[in-house]
């Protein structure tokens, strides 16, 4: 069924054969379901991205209106609570599936030559996803989000030499306030997703080039 759909798209759109090859590649034998964790993570990322786009239509990133916009999404917008729940749980599952995917790579030693660069890209992706979760946690702008961000950003001061400057960079000042909210919103919806998309492209390209590592 998928093959017929691809054939129809290719025949109507004029896509060249190399575009189809990305979806049609040789897969080693004896694979198990743990090899699907990367695909699960990518699916969760897509769900988070799409639901996040819908939420951004109504969310107001200001200290005065952020919390009230969340209440409006939950209580007044059609399917708003459902979309927000999908965004929240897909983001949580994204982190869990990426951690399990990383464990699978370590157990199967798929980080070795010639896949070292792909391993580095995956580790950076994991860090960026964790940063995406951290920046998104502040956006509801309630007491739990506020004090969790205060504690989380205070950890930066433990870094030698640059701790104080990094804390100021994260908060946009000495305290967590409206500037911090706008800064975290910008990171959450623009900067971090941009780098995630670039690294995903590189990650998939290297998987396509090197192939899927065989199980031990």
C-alpha positions in Angstrom: 0.0 0.0 0.0 2.8 2.4 0.9 4.6 1.4 -2.3 1.6 2.2 -4.4 1.3 5.6 -2.7 4.9 6.3 -3.4 4.6 5.3 -7.0 1.6 7.6 -7.4 3.4 10.5 -5.8 6.5 10.0 -8.0 4.5 9.7 -11.2 2.4 12.8 -10.4 5.2 15.0 -9.0 8.1 14.0 -11.2 10.4 13.1 -8.3 13.6 11.5 -9.4 14.5 8.0 -8.4 17.2 9.0 -5.8 14.4 10.5 -3.6 12.7 7.1 -3.5 16.0 5.3 -2.6 16.0 7.1 0.7 12.9 5.1 1.7 14.0 1.9 0.0 17.2 0.5 1.5 18.6 -2.8 2.4 18.0 -3.9 6.0 20.3 -6.5 7.8 18.8 -9.7 8.9 17.9 -10.6 12.6 16.9 -7.1 13.6 14.6 -6.8 16.6 12.1 -4.1 17.7 14.8 -2.2 19.6 15.9 -0.9 16.2 12.6 0.9 15.9 13.4 3.2 18.8 15.0 5.8 16.5 11.9 5.8 14.4 9.7 6.1 17.5 11.8 9.1 18.6 11.5 10.7 15.2 7.7 10.2 15.1 7.4 11.8 18.6 9.5 14.7 17.4 7.1 15.2 14.4 4.1 15.1 16.8 5.7 17.5 19.1 6.5 19.9 16.3 3.0 19.8 14.7 1.2 20.2 18.0 3.6 22.9 19.0 2.8 24.9 15.9 -0.9 24.8 16.8 -0.2 25.8 20.4 1.9 28.8 19.2 -1.2 30.3 17.5 -2.8 31.0 20.9 0.2 31.1 23.3 1.3 34.6 24.5 4.9 34.6 25.6 4.7 37.4 28.2 4.8 37.4 32.0 1.3 39.0 32.1 -0.5 36.8 29.7 1.3 33.4 29.4 -0.5 31.6 32.2 -3.9 33.0 31.0 -3.2 31.8 27.5 -2.6 28.3 28.8 -5.9 28.4 30.6 -7.6 29.6 27.4 -6.0 26.8 25.4 -7.2 24.2 28.0 -10.7 25.5 28.6 -11.9 27.5 25.6 -10.1 26.3 22.4 -11.6 23.4 20.6 -9.4 20.3 21.2 -6.9 22.7 22.9 -6.4 20.4 26.0 -6.0 17.4 23.7 -3.4 19.1 21.5 -1.5 20.3 24.6 -1.6 16.8 26.1 -0.3 15.3 22.9 2.5 17.9 22.9 3.4 17.1 26.5 3.3 13.3 26.3 5.0 13.1 22.9 7.8 15.3 24.2 8.2 13.0 27.3 8.1 9.9 25.1 10.7 11.5 22.7 13.2 11.8 25.6 12.5 8.2 26.8 12.8 6.7 23.3 16.0 8.6 22.6 17.5 7.4 25.9 16.5 3.8 25.0 17.9 4.2 21.5 21.2 5.4 22.9 21.4 2.4 25.3 20.7 0.1 22.3 23.5 1.7 20.3 25.9 1.3 23.3 24.9 -2.3 23.9 25.4 -3.2 20.2 28.6 -1.1 19.9 27.2 0.8 16.9 29.2 3.8 17.9 32.4 2.3 16.6 34.1 2.8 13.2 33.0 4.0 10.8 30.0 5.5 12.7 31.8 7.7 15.2 30.5 10.9 13.7 27.0 9.6 13.6 27.3 8.7 17.3 28.5 12.3 18.1 25.5 13.7 16.1 23.2 11.5 18.1 24.6 12.5 21.5 24.3 16.2 20.5 20.7 15.5 19.5 20.0 14.0 22.9 21.4 17.1 24.6 19.4 19.4 22.4 16.2 17.5 23.1 16.8 17.7 26.8 17.4 21.5 26.4 14.1 21.7 24.4 12.3 20.0 27.3 13.9 22.4 29.8 13.1 25.5 27.9 9.5 24.3 27.3 9.0 23.6 31.0 8.9 27.3 31.8 6.3 28.3 29.2 3.2 27.6 31.3 4.5 30.3 33.7 3.0 28.8 36.8 4.6 28.3 40.2 6.0 24.9 39.4 7.5 26.0 36.1 9.0 29.2 37.7 10.7 27.6 40.6 11.9 24.6 38.6 13.6 27.1 36.2 15.1 29.0 39.1 16.6 25.8 40.4 17.7 24.6 37.0 19.4 27.8 36.0 21.1 28.1 39.3 23.0 24.9 38.4 24.8 26.9 35.8 26.7 28.8 38.6 28.5 25.5 39.5 30.4 25.7 36.2 33.9 27.1 36.9 34.9 30.5 35.5 31.8 31.1 33.2 29.0 30.0 35.6 27.8 33.6 36.5 27.9 34.7 32.9 26.0 31.6 31.7 23.4 32.2 34.4 22.9 35.8 33.2 22.8 34.6 29.5 20.1 32.0 30.3 17.9 34.4 32.4 18.6 37.6 30.5 19.3 39.1 33.9 19.9 38.2 37.5 16.3 36.8 38.1 13.8 34.7 36.3 11.3 37.2 34.8 9.5 38.1 31.6 12.8 38.4 29.7 13.7 34.9 30.7 10.3 33.7 29.4 10.7 35.4 26.1 14.3 34.0 25.8 13.2 30.5 26.6 10.3 30.7 24.2 12.6 31.8 21.4 15.0 28.9 22.2 12.1 26.5 22.4 10.3 27.3 19.1 13.1 28.7 16.9 16.8 28.1 17.8 16.8 24.6 19.3 14.4 23.1 16.7 16.5 24.5 13.9 19.6 22.8 15.1 17.7 19.6 15.8 16.4 19.5 12.2 19.9 20.1 10.8 21.4 17.3 13.0 18.5 15.0 12.1 19.3 15.5 8.4 22.9 14.8 9.1 22.1 11.8 11.2 19.7 10.2 8.6 22.2 11.0 5.8 24.9 9.1 7.6 22.6 6.2 8.4 21.7 6.1 4.7 25.3 6.3 3.7 26.8 3.7 6.2 23.7 1.5 6.5 22.2 0.0 9.6 24.7 -1.7 12.0 24.2 -5.4 12.3 23.2 -6.9 15.7 26.0 -8.6 17.7 
